[in-house]
Amino acid sequence: MNAQAQVSQIPVTYLDVMGATQVLRPYGITTDAKGTIYVSDAAGGCIARFNADGIYQSSFGKGEGSFWKKVGALSGPTGIAVDAEGTCFVADMKLHCVMKYDAQGHFLGAMGKKGKADGEFNKPWGARFDPQGYLWIADCDNRRMLKFDPQGNLVLKIGTQDNDENADTRFNNPSDIAFDREGCLYIVDEFHYCIKKFDPRGSFLLKFGKGGERDGEFLHPRGIAIDDQQRLYVTDTYRNLVQAFDTNGHFLFSFGGPKRLGGAMNRPLGITITSKRQILICDNQNSRVMAFTIT
């Protein structure tokens, strides 16, 4: 940790909560080009949709068609990503695939099945689009990150097997990914208790963090997002807070919920940052999304 990198005043202010009566166990969160907010609800088996002001609009992913011919039903939705056309891609950790829905929430099809081969998944978790429009999936139990082109073709894999001696490219439960303005990747390696940075070609650059409860350390890092000042925000599920870092991995500050009854986070998971400079965090065990603003 670089002590000089810490900020004297935390530039994040608590705003409010949303979804307290619409989601049971929020896991993943993202926004589309219009500012619409999408929250994956693993316990409810659906995607809840809110407008840019946090007002509930609708949900989808419970299946379409008759009881015997129902298609498109989610089982364990986690990561969620929306492309420029409004198509929604949902990682389902129980179905071991990525489910696709159109902008109205109608089922389009699924990518992959359970397995270790190219294009297959074992408990996929995070889902993000990079600035070039490629879809990245955190394939947790296969211990790798997968990159797909807009046609759904696998174009890059990051992550080596456990018996590989190169520990820097070895993952243990990769769960999420973020991208800086230079195109570098920041991958949450949950059970190695760190964040790993790669260049746009997938070459390892550095890592930061270790197991612990001090500043810059993690118990269970899970979600990651980056703001317009190139600050990284990482949710630590078991410490019930969010830590911020610069792109070289220097700790900046941390924050949790407001210090009042019912204000504390309880197992924060997914995180995203909106165009309005709001940080939205899935407060999983409190069945809500917490909103903060970057000041």
N, C-alpha and C positions, 0 to 999 in steps of 0.2 A: 504493500500500500504506500502510495506517495502522499504524505501528510499535506504537502503544499497544494495538492489537487483538490482538497476538500473545500466546499463553499461555506462561507460564514452564515448565510441565510438560505434556508430551503426555499427554492423557487416554485413550490407546489402548494396549492391551497385546496382544501376539501370543499366540494360543492354540494353533493346530494347523493341519494341512492335511486336506483331505478330497478324495475322488474321484480319488486319484492313479492308481488302476488301472481306473477306470470311465469317464473322459473323456479324449479326445485333445486337442481344442482348444476349451476352454470359452469361450463368448462372452458369453451373457446369463445372469442369475440372478435369481430371485425366490422368495418364499415364499407359502404360502396361509394361510388363517385358522387352520389346525391346526398351523402351523409347518413343514409339509413343504417341503423345499427342491427347487427345479427348476432344472436347469442345461442350457442349450442347448449341444450339442456339434456345432460346424459341421463338423468333419472326420468325426465318427462318424455324422452325419446323423440325430440323435435327441435326445430330451430325457431326461436322467438324473434320477431322482427319489431323494431321500435323506430320512430322517426328521429330526426336529428336532435330533437328536444327531449328525447327519452320517453316519449309517449308510446305505449304499446299499440301495435297495429294489427298483427296477425301472427300465426305460426304455421309451419308446414313440416313435412317429414314423417307424418304418422301413417302414411300409406294411402294409396289410391286404388279404387276398384272395389269389387265385392269381397266378402270375407275370405272366400276360398281362392281368389285370384288377386289379392291385394299386392301391389308392387310399391317400391320406394319407401318402405317403412324403415326408419332408423332404429337401431338397437342401443348403441353406445356412442352417440356423436361427441366428438371432442374438438379437434381443430376445424376451422372454417375459413374459407377464402372466397372472395367474389371478384370476378374478372371485369373488364371494362364494359362488357355487354350485360352485366348483371347476372351472369350464370354463377351459381353457387356450388362450391365444391366442399364436401363435408367428409372429414376423416372419421370413420366409425371403428372404434377399437374392438368391438365385439363381432362385427361382420367382417373385419379384416379387409376393408376395401374403402374406396373413396366414392361417395354417392354424389351424383350431379343433379341439379335442379335449375329450371329456368327462372327468369326474373319474377314470375308469378308464383314460384314455389312448386311447379309441377315437375314430377320426376322425369329425368332424361335418360338415366342409365347409371352404370357403376363401372369404376376402373379397378381392375385387379381382383385377386382372391387370396386366400391364406396360403402362404408359402414363402420360400426363400429365393426363388428365381427372379430374374429381371421383371419388373412390373407387378410383382406379388408383394404382399404385406403381411406382417405379423404385429398386430396391435398398432396401427398407425395412430399418431397423436396430433402433432402440429401440422397446419396447412397454411402456406403463405404464397402470395405472388411476389416475385421480385420486380424491380422497376422495368425490366425488359419484357414482362408478361409471361415468364416461365413459372410453373407451379412447383413448389417444393413441399415434400411430405416427409415428416419425421417418422420413420419406420422403426418404432421403438424397440420391439423385441428382436428385430433383425439387426439392430444396432448400426443404423446407417441413415443418411439423408439422401433422398432421391429427388432428382430434378427432371421435370417433364416439359416438353415443348407444347405449344398451343394445340397441336394435333394429338397430344397424349402419348407421344413417344418418349421413352426414357433416354435422356441425353447425358446424365452424369450421376455417379454414385460417390458419396464420401463416407468413409467408415470402413475400417479393416476388422478382421475377426479377432477374437480374444487371444489366440495364440500368436498373433503378430507382435513382434518386438517393438514396433513403432507406436508407442503409447499415445503420441500426439494425435494420431488419426484413428484412434480406437475410442468407441463410445460405449457407455453403459446407460441406456435409456435416454437417447436424444429426444427432447420433447418440443423444442420450438426453435425458430430462426428469425433473425432480423437482418436488414441490409442497410449499409451506410451509403452516402452519396457517391463514394468511389466504387461501389459495387462489392465491397468486402462483405463476407458472411459472418454472422455471430450465432453460434449454435449452442444451445443449452445442453450440457452433458450432466444430466441430473445426478446420477449415482457416482460420478467422478467429482461432483460438487464444484463444477467450474463452468466457465464460458470459453469456447474455443473459437478463434478467429481464423478465417481462411480468405485467400484472395479470390477474385471472381472465377478463376480456373479450378478452384478447389484445393490449392496448395496451402498447407498449414503455415500460419504466421505467428501466433502466440496464443497463450491461454492465461486466464486469471481466475482467482478464487480458489478456495479449498474448504474442506469441511470445518465447521466451527460456527461460533455465534458472535464473533467480533465484526467490526466494520470490514466489508469486503469478503467475508466468509459466508458460506451457505450451509443450511441443513438439507433443504430440498429445493434447489432452483427449478422453476417450471416454465414460466412464460417470459418473453422478452419483446421489447419494442424500442424504437429509436425516435427521438423528436427532431425538430427542425434545427436544433443547435447541436445535433450529433451526440446527444447524451443517451446512453443506454439505460433502460429501466428493466430490472429483473425481479419477478415475483419470487419470494422464498416461502414456499407453502407451509413449512413447519415453524418458521420464525414469525409468520403472520405480518410481513412487511414487504416493502419494495425498496430495493437498493439501486442507486444511480451511479453510473461509471462513465468515464470518457472512453473514446475508442481505443485507447492504449491500455484499458483495464484499470485505471486509477479510480479508486473509490471517491465519490463526490459527496453523497448524502443519502439518507434513507428516510422513509416516512411510512406511517400506517394510517389507521382511521382516526377520526377525531376523538379526543380524550373526554368521552362522556359515556353514560350508560348505553350499551348497545352499539358503540361506535367502532370497537375494535374489529379488525379483519379476522376471519376464521377460515383458514386454508385458501388464500388467494391463488388463483391458477392463471387463466388467460388474461392477456393485457393487450390493449391497442391504444393508439393516439389518433385523435380525429383531426380533421382540417381546421377545427375551431380551437386547436391546442388543448383539448381535454384528454385526460388520461382515464380510460375506462378499465376497470379491473373486475374480473369474475370472483366475487367473494363467496366461494363455493358452499361452505357449511352454513352460511347465513342466508343462503338462497336469494342473492341479490347481486346487482352490479353497483360498484362504488365509482363515483365520478369525482375527479380532481381537475383543477385547471393549472396550466403552466403560467406563472406570473412573470 
